[in-house]
Amino acid sequence: MSSTTTQGRRVFLAGASGVIGQRLIPRLVAAGYVVGGMTRSASKIDLLRQLGAEPILCDVFDREALIQAVRDFAPDVILNELTDLPDDVASIGAHAELNARIRTEGNQNLIEAARQSGSPKILAQTVAWQLADGPDALAVKELESSVLAEGGVVLSYGQFYGPGTYNEGAVPAEPRVQIDRAAELTVALLDAPSGVVLVTD
């Protein structure tokens, strides 16, 4: 897509300070988008500004504050890259409930905020591999069906690898996607039709 059609279009990026969020901001800005970068960490505000986003300090679980933040930014697109994952990959199991909550309650709050802000297009992150039965697998199913019900796009990512990911020094099994490649593909998919899109190498 040429930058003439993206010029000034507004993207509300939830999960802006995450591993893919930080790579998305400069690419979105370079493509002509205005980016509102949401984070719940005040310590990340300066980083988001340096990357080129308009920082938005908000917790996705504070529904009223989120609705107000989305309304104020008035996005054309909501890009949900939220996860709640530990720094140490060995602790992922212990975080399953937290990550499931951000995919269910957090995602639903974003959908509600979208509905109250003129229904911008929604794109949301999920995973391209089969999760073991449990809260995370159920949460992914719920996220996917709720985003599709809004006419949105499910970004089904392979396992990230590259700098800043769990797989910094090794290439994981398929499905996989290099983190910078994932960001490039995501920017290209902002106008994709509703459906589940595989984002892999």
C-alpha positions, 0 to 999 in steps of 0.5 A: 500500500502506498503511503498516500493512502496511509498518511495520517491514518491513526493506529491505536497500538495496545502492547506498544512496549512489547517485543513486537510493539517496539518494532511496529512503531517505527515501521508504522510511522515510516508508512505514514501512520499516526501511532498511539502507543498504549502501555501500562508502565509509566517507565516506558513512556519515554521509550514510546515517544523516542520510537515515534508514538504518542504515548498513552498510559492506560491499563487494558483492565481499566475498562472506563479509562480504556474507552476514554483513551481510545475515544480521545485518540480516535483511531482508524485501526486498533492493533492488539499486540497485548500479552502477559508473559514472563521474562523467563520462558521457563515461567510461561506455565505459571503465567497461563492464567494472566496471559489468558486474562489479557486475551479474554477480558483485555481483548473484550475491553478493547472491543468495547472501546472500539464499539464506543469509538466509531468501530475502527478495524481491529487486528489482534495477536494470537498464535499459529501453533496448537496450545495444550488444553487449558486456560490459554487455549480457551482464551485464544479460541475466545479471542479469535471468535470475538475479533472475527465477530467484529469483522476484524483480523486475527494475526496468527503468529509463528514463534518469534525468534531474533533479538529480544525474543525467547529464541534469541540465539536459536531458530525454533521449530515451525511455525516460526517468524523472525521478529522484524519480519513479523513486524513488517508483515503486520504493517502490510496486513492492516488492510487485510480482509476479515479472517485469520492470517498466518504470520510466519517466515 
